[in-house]
């Protein structure tokens, strides 16, 4: 996907429904304008009108002058909610709100889920303004989407046969009698097997799984489940319709030593399934918050959250802090974007909140899996790969931090079984203290405190202060940003020193909480801050809790805490939490268009940050001559979704937000006229994006205007020769100006012509002719500024195009381009394809057909029905078909491939699925491709003496036929001699293999 290459994570942009009163697209634009105007005077969530911005830009409503309220545009669906989360600063201040529909109420969080009343008739901007001005309203936050941290679906199985080619397993099956226990080496890796000698059950507290539900009838789970809730459809039980939640549940508490399936970390447990995500693994922040609140109210002590998003939410922070205050431990997955985002990857929320245990993933060898998201918020690591329960009573391999998180949750459950009086902060501390260091010494941003070691944790009491010795600056222990730690001042003589590495200049906030015995006042403490060996700040507090804001420079900050009374003999346990906000960038204050920072009209790179709520940065540049402008906006963190907008003073603001979190946005090449232009950047991850630790930079490329290079071309005999595939620019210099172009087609081709960049006030007309000047087609831009001609199938020859306009324009270029796709055997998309010869030959034999519109789609995955139809046409199996017999329940006699499927079944070339289906539209894999074509060709399988490919073991079910095909030269590896059997086969690959077997 352009948003993400991983399809599971491609769910980031979704079309939203229309409201009852007005279309949602228009309504959300009004709401966005209101938010941007009202929240901090310019609140946040892809150019120019008369000069003609890019073809994919969408204009906001026309305004009389530069406006901060113009915020509609493409690519913004993710930031536009269907409801809002309204927080009351004090529940006692909650009251009815005129013109507001309260959809739901969360009394514990003092939050109402609201939206404008459908019959109020009130402007959305006025509605939001009134809400924000109401007494007691703390914030109004969009109810945005959340997603399960799932990776591509793994196959399910009844047993170990689903893991051909697996590495030798270190775990010994003798530990328990579950038949798939040997598939679970991670249990040895985290010390679970050894921990069972000390404690193996936890049936006194409840562990809630907030996910897609759980397979309530799974024989390995049913006995460990307690009643839960379905927040997606409250009328139904929390049954899993996705599979993710079932896999999470199996890691924690698949019944162990029951002679069935796999072993859970907790043998006997109380698992509460809370379905907050739908069948796609999607939900909303409100549903996620509701699920946590339900868990807390229902008595759960541990909540597992294998969901994540890069967007910080004050609402979710409230929920997290509420759970902590009620003695509930939250455990969440860090995310699986370490490879796809690289250096931009960050721990996802809610794992990134300070009191949530953030869990990353490691490989079987104990090293960090590169796909696991790094960041200072990481607490502990657990194995990335697991073998666990699947839907329908099955078992499967799973992977990702969403499978690592439940391992830590299960460990916490066992710890509470052994040490029932511990508080959540002590459980976190014990997990950290007993983790195996696998990175740089001490805690680090790639592996946290290290690899989970349950056996050590259940045999080791929690240390009151695991950071000792840290009594001076030389022994200061690392204290990660956005984390919460606990320690102990043993007496007035004790000093605790910490080092916090700050990535930028900004404000470091240290929240202190003294843990005095019940009924006793906390002893006064003094906190110091040092930088480069110099004391910068000292702050005293006599309160049980306090927060200190410290202006800091980039680099290592030393924090020292001690009792004010140096003679005290009493100890004081305490908790410290760190947060950080970046200093404003050098271009502030530029949050409004009239505050825009002035840039010189030249090519340059500008860098900034989003240091405050809903930060929007405006820049202005005045061009003294026409030219071309292109702006590219990038970021260094996945927590920023760059949003770019460009506007000519007095005209429309156009937004470019086509890509996703952490990805760059760019404008098309824009023709600018003399005058003032504005560039605005913002974090489109949310309409009220919170401050982010990270930066953006945009490159403004400006090239002065060029003269029309095509003149003179006012007559057909002066026509300018153009080449299809190349873009040409020009202007209409006068009322009588005509621009003629000529192009040649050397072979039959599908041809289409496009013009864009035309002022909306001008109607440009395109007329195409053959060499005899017979008209072929006519198109016009009308008021859209662009046109696209119908596709024409043209034979070899010379053709002409005439452009004319209703009015002259010379302050911007129109852009003219011809697209020509040569037809090869009637297909427009194989002329330069590597399998052109094979596709052509099979087409001539009538073995293959196109997919319509002169396309073969060589890169598209071939379906089971298409694959069988091709071999049936190629090998023409004999025999008649009994039309009364239906080979598969999903292939009726009216199905286009019915005859071919029936014949292939009769020949034994193919088989269906155990449920009696054939799944004709399902893509086939490369190994299925080889088997289907091989059996149809009569290739005899060979004994698998050795593995046919490095990634296909000798015991693989298809190894015999692959060995035979490889020996015949019909197949080969695709990369490093690997066959990649699970990769989907394309139509071109299938055609090529069939051709090789047919013609040697």
C-alpha positions, 0 to 999 in steps of 0.5 A: 500500500502506499501507506504501508507495504504490509497489508495488515498495517495498510488499514490506515486510510478508510473512507468515512460514512456520510452524516444524515444532514450533510455529506461527511466529507463537507462536515468534517471540513467544517469541523476541521476548520473549527478545531484549527481556529479554536483550539489554541487559536490554530488547532490541528489532523495532500498549489495555487488556484489561478496558477494551477496546482497538481492534478491530484490536489483537492481545493478547500472552499473558496476564501476571500484571503489567506485563511487559517480555517481552510483545512479540507483535502485529500488524505485526511480521512484518518484524522477526521472522527465520527465522534469526539471524546469530551473530558470534564476537568471535574465530574461535578462540572458535567452538565447538558450541552445544547446542540450536542448528542451524547452517544455514550458516557464513561463516568470513571474517566469523566468523558462523554462521547459526543457529536453535533446533534443532527437537528440542531442546525448549528454550524460545526465551527460554532458548536466546537467553539461553544463546547470549548468555552463551556465551564469544566471542559478540559479537552475535546479529542477526536475518537480516532481509530486503533489497530491490532498489531497483527502480522500477515496471517499464518496457516492454522493446523491441528498439529506440528505438521504445519511447521515443515522445515522448522529449526531443531527445538531446544525444549524437551517434551518431557516437561509437560504432556501437551503434544505441541509443547515441542513447538514452543521453545520460547517457553524455555527461552523465557524461563517459564518451564523452570518457573513452573517448578515454583508456580504454575497457576494463577486462578485468584486474579483475572487477566483481561485480553482487550483484542478481537475476542477469543474462540470461546469453544477452543478446547485448550482455552475454554476451561480458563475463560471467565465471562467477558464483553463484546463492545463491538456488538454487545448483543453477542458474546466476545467470540473471535472473528479475526483470530488475533485475540485467540492467539494472544489468549493461548500464549497466556493460558492455553490449558497445560498438561492436559494432553491437548495442543499447546502449553500456556504460561499459566496452566490454570488461569482466569482469562476475560475476553473483551472484544474491542476490535472488529473482524479486521482488527480495527476499533476506536480509542473510545472502544479501547478505553471502554474495554480497559474500564470494563476490565477494571470494573470487572476486577481484572488485575492485568490487561493485555493490549496487543494493539497500537498506534503512533498517535498520542492521546490525552484520553488514553493517558487518562484511561491508563492512569485510571487503571494504574490508580486502581491497581491494574497493570497494563501490558502492551506491544511495542509494535512491529515496524522496526524494519519498515520504518527503520530509524523512524520507528518508535514504540507505539501507544499505549505501550509508550505511556509511562506506566504501561509495560512496553514489550518488544520482541526477540529472535530465538537466539535471544537477539532483538528482532529488527522488526520490533519497534525501538524506543526509550519506553521499552521495558522488557523483551519476549520471544517474537515467534510463538506457537499458539491457539488458533480459531476453530480449535486449531493451532498456529504459528504467530509472530510479532510483539503482540505475541511477546506482550502476553508472555509478559502479562502471563509472567506478571500473573505468576508473580502476583500468584507468588507475591500477591501483595505487590503493587503494579509499580513493583511488578514492573520493577521486578520484571525489569530487575530480573530481565536478562540484559541482551543489549548494551549494559543496563537499560537501552532503547533497543532491548529495554531492560532485557529478555523476560526471565520468569523463573528468576522473577518468581524466585527473586523478591522485588528489590526496593531499589535495584538502581543501587549503587547510584550514590554519586554522579559517576554511578548514576543509572540510566533513566529512560524518557517517558518511563516510570521507575521506583526506588528507595532513599534508605536514609538522609545519608542516601543520594540517588543519581540518574542519567536522562539522555535528552534528544533535543533542547526542550523541557524535561518534566520529572514527576515525583511521588513519595510512597509514605506508609499509610497515614504518615506524611512523606518526608520532604525531598530535594531534587537537583539537575546537572548538565555538563557537570554544573548544577542547573536547578534545585527544587524542594518538595514537602508534598507527597507528589510534585512535578518539576519542569526543567529547561534542558539542552540536548545531551545527558542530564543528571538528576539527584534526589535526596531527603532534605533532612540529612539526619533522617533514619527513615527510608522513603520509597518513591516513584519518578516519571519522566516526560519531555517536550521539545523547545519551539523551533527557530521559526516560531511564532508562526502558527497563523498565516499572518504570522508566517515566517518569511522565506527567500524565493530560492531553493532551500531546506527548512527544518522545524518541529511540533512542540505544542498541541495542534502545532501548525507552522506557516511560511511565506515566500514572495516570488517576483517572477514566474517559475516552477515550485516543488515542495517535499516534506519529510520527518524523522519519526513515525509519530509524525504524519507530514501534512503539507499545504500550499496557497497563493495569497487570496486563493485556495489552500490545497492540502497534500497528505496522500502518504502515511505516518513517517512518510514524505509528502510532496507537491507536484511541480507548480507553476507560480506567478509573481506574488505571495505564496504560503506553505503550511506544515502540520502533523496530520496524525490527528486533528489535535496532534499532541507535541512530538519528540521529532522533527520535520524538514521540507525542501522548497525547490524553485526554478524561475519561469521558462518561455513556451518552448513549442512555438510556433505551432499555431497551424497543423503544418507547424505542429510540434512533434511530441513523444508519448510518455513525455510531458510538454508544457505551454501557454495560450498566449492570445485569444487566437493562439492554437497549439498543434502537436503531432505524434506517431504510432508505430504499432497498434496501441491504446492511446490517451491524452491528458492536460492539466494545470489550466486555470479554473476560469479557462476552458481548454479544449483538446481535439485529436485528428488522424492524418486525413484530419478526420476527428477522433475525439474531443475533450475539455477542461471546463472549470476543473483545470484538467482533462483526460481524453477517452482511450483510443485504439490507434493503428500505426500512423501520424496523428494530430492534437489541437489545443485551444482555450476560451481565454488566454493565460500565460501566468502558468503552464498547462501540462500536456502528455500522451500515454501510448501503450503498444498492443502485443497479442491484444494486450497493452501491459506486456510489451516490455514484460520479461514473460512477453514471449510466453504470454504471447504464445499461450494467447495464440493457442487460446490457453490464456485470456486477458482481464478486459480493457486490453490488459493481461495483468501479468503481475496480478496473483493468479487465482485457483480457478484461472490456474486450473482453466489454463492447464485444462486448456493446455492439456485438454483432458479427455472424458465427459463431465457429469453436470449433475455432480458438483465437485465443490460447494463453491463452484456451481455449474454456472461458474465460468471455470466449472468444466475445467475444474471438474475435469482437473478434479477427475484427472487428479490434478487438483484437490479441494479443501476439507470443508468441501470448498475449492475457493476459486478466487483464492490466489495460489502460491508458488508451490501450488503453481508448481504442483498444479502444472507439474501434475497436469504435465505428468511430471513424476515426483522424485524421492526427496533425497535432499532439500530442493531449495534452501527454504523448502525442506526435504520433508516438505509436502511438495518436495518430490514434485519440486525436485522433479521440476527442478531437475527438468529445468522447469523451475529455479530459485528466485533470490539467493536460490530460494524458492519462496514457496508461500509467495503468491504466484503471478499470472506471468510466472504461471504462464512462463512455467506452463510454457516451459513444460509445454514446449520444453 
